[in-house]
């Protein structure tokens, strides 16, 4: 039986590593194995910023990968947490009754949804702000070079 609350929290905390996909679909899930790639690239982008500073153009592309992966996993956690028990059990526990306890929403599920909403929104906005700021600063610098 796949528990909705556990899946919500796994998606929230371990989603960028694909842990929720392995829990729900098994180790043969290809998307679960692909999720760590943008996560690792984003972490590499952060390391590049620490090593080379904010002027490193490769880090501008890599850092948002981490942010968008975290935000996407937070959204998935919200979707899992808000699923009705009938839909959850039909999709992930087909052998169980539609109203089986594994698909029920508990207060820990609600806390997971709220946490995913808070963190996911913050990370998404930060990733967008970082991306746009770096892009516009680059455009201003290029315009300055052209005008000289």
Secondary structure, DSSP 8 states (H G I E B T S, - for coil): ---HHHHHHHHHHHGGGTHHHHHHH-TT-HHHHHHHHHHHHHHHHHHHHHHH-TT-HHHHHHHHHHHHHHHHHHHHHHHHHHS-HHHHHHHH-TTS-TT-GGG---HHHHHHHHHHHHHHHHHHHHHHHHHHHHHHHHHHHHHHHHH-
